[in-house]
Amino acid sequence: MGEKPFQAAHISQIDGRLVDGGPQARRPVREYFDIGAFGANAFTVAEAGEGLVEAHDELSGGADAHEELYFVSAGHAVFTVNGKEVDAPAGTFVFVSDPGARRSAVSAAPDATVLIVGAPRGRVYRVAAWEYESAAFTRYAQNDYEGALAVFRQGLAAYPGNAGGLYNMACVESLEGDKDAALGHLREALTGDPENVPGWAADDPDLDPIRTADGFPF
């Protein structure tokens, strides 16, 4: 075939990206290897007691009903799945088969790392909505607003109507000075998620350039 049939990398070769400026670093394993069949990410925190896996389920917020397998490759973690604690020292697998189950994990020792692999049962895998947003935020943090908007558009093509993508696109358009586009996408986001979007927008400085504009929905 001409292509190398395998790739190998140590985890240290996959650059960690801080999540929302916090202590948790995500290593984008799927992106690094260009995996197309399943999602794969590794999360690391330096100190005990820090959040390792955020509380979530795989049905809400643009999730795609993944089954998820967690593997604690270093350190020690404590998972909570639907209110039940699972002690997970290094070498432990935790498989969450129910996409609707609420799950999270905290580190119980320094330098804890968990690898997460996920995909939907019985359907073709597609890149998760939040991965598009994460890639866009990387460009946003570099003030590459056009690059961020391009990635948001890709995400919305895959997940039409995703409120998070629409909202964040509106924020970047606001900073870019594209008032009409920002207001339109903000209203679409509000229609898609009227419960959460007002809270996101309440004190978001990215929206300050359009906050006094006619048609601002809050």
C-alpha positions, 0 to 999 in steps of 0.5 A: 500500500505504500503507507506505513502500517503502524505508528508508535509514540510515547505519551510525552510526544503528544503535546498536552493542552490545558483544558479551560486554563485549568490543571487538567491537560488533554493529550489528543491521541486520536488527532495525533494518530489520525484515528478514524474509527474511535475517539481516544484522549489521555488526560493528566493532572499533576496533583492529587485531588484534582479533576481528571475526568469532568462530570458528563454523560454521553447523551447531552451537549452534542455527545454521540452516545459513546460507550467509553473505556477508561484506563488508568495508565499512571497514578491513581484515580477514583471514578464516580459512575451514577453515584457509585465510587470505583477505586482505580489504581494504575492498571485499572480499566473502567468500562461505562457501557451506558451512554446515559450514565453520569461519570467523573474521576478525580486523581488520588495520587500525583501525576495521574493519567487516564486514557479514554477510548470511545465510540457508538455501538452499532454506528459509524464513529464520527469526530465528537462535537467537542473536539471541533470546539477544542481545536477551534479554541486552540486557534482562538487562544493564538488570536487566529480568529479566522482559523477558529471560525473555519474549525467551528464551521466544520463542527457545525457541518457535522453537528448542525444546530449544536448550541455550543458551536453556535455560541462560541462561533458568535463569540469569535465573530463578535471579536472580529467585528462581524456584528450581524453574523454574531447576533444571528448565531447567538440567537440560534444558540439560544433557540437550541439551548435556552437553559444554558446559553443565557448563563454563558452569555451573562458576563462573557467579555467576548460578547461585549462588542455586541452587547448594546446592539439592536437584536442582542437577545439578553 
